[in-house]
Amino acid sequence: MNAYRRVIAVADRGLLSIDNLTELKALKTPSGEPLEFILAVPGRRYNDFEELLSPFHTKQCLKAETEIIGESKWEGLRLIVAHDPQAASERTATRDLKIKQLEDVAEQWVGKLDEQDGGKRYRGRKLSDGGARARFYHEVVDAKLARIIKVDLKSELFAYSIDRKARRRAEMMDGKLLLVSNTKDLTPAEIVSRYKSLADIERGFRVLKSELEIGPVYHRLPERIRAHASICFIALIIYRVMRHRLKQSHCSLSPERALQSLRRIQRHKITLNEKVHSGISTLSKEQGSLFDSLSVAKPTESRQLSLL
């Protein structure tokens, strides 16, 4: 008897569109059931959900100290909203700092333009309103704040304004994850957890490509290619176990940083008067703590030799 296997498609922000949703709703599994899916809403479409999010944000998010999850309806689907107050605070603070820095730059240029109009001269090329406007506009675009800082490109004088409504809208979206799903029995928290597991899988692929360097593959024979991939997969499992144990022990180091620290441990072996002596470099406090966090026995020898 074949066990029933449930398939739920989980996709990142790049897949969501009205066309894709229509096609996804029409898909059927081999058993004839509609395909279940969990899709993340791309940031560029967050403004479409402003009216739906506003009550949730006002009533629950403003005073939240830990992550909260809410649910609504959109286009006949479930709309799941997760709000992380810490991420929201950090995002808002970063944006406020960028806006303040741009305002300071604009104030300096306005002051320089006023002083030039008053007859004061500066070394170098004279600053013009058009030049200040163009430079400021490019800095605003580079900071990705064009929706909030509106540079008047038609005015003869250098001028800009802050769109307060757009700024409040951006702050409302800070720290939020929006997911749409057609699953019926999963709780909002379970849907968020399923989506976050996708990010964990993608992180594994990034580790394979970077830290473990699964490619390029220079082998030609199939068995050697399989061996290469198998070794990388085993290394990824070890990496994941390391990351889990470090997190469980509240260690702030990543597996990469932990390995960098542990690689500094050296084993010395010398022959003196036809007698072999060996030892291990003295473990630092951090290295000893890492062995404890990873639940790995510390290397031992009959005696330790100092590197100093």
Secondary structure, DSSP 8 states (H G I E B T S, - for coil): -------EEEE-GGG--HHHHHHHHH-B-TTS-B-EEEEE--GGGGGGGHHHHHHHIIIIITT-SS-EEEEEEETTEEEEEEE-HHHHHHHHHHHHHHHHHHHHHHHHHHHHHHHHHTT---SSS---HHHHHHHHHHHHHHTT-TTTEEE-SS-SS--EEE-HHHHHHHHHHTTEEEEEE--SSS-HHHHHHHHHHHHHHHHHHHHHHTTS--------SHHHHHHHHHHHHHHHHHHHHHHHHHHHTT----HHHHHHHHTT--EEEEEETTEEEEEEE---HHHHHHHHHTT------SSEE---
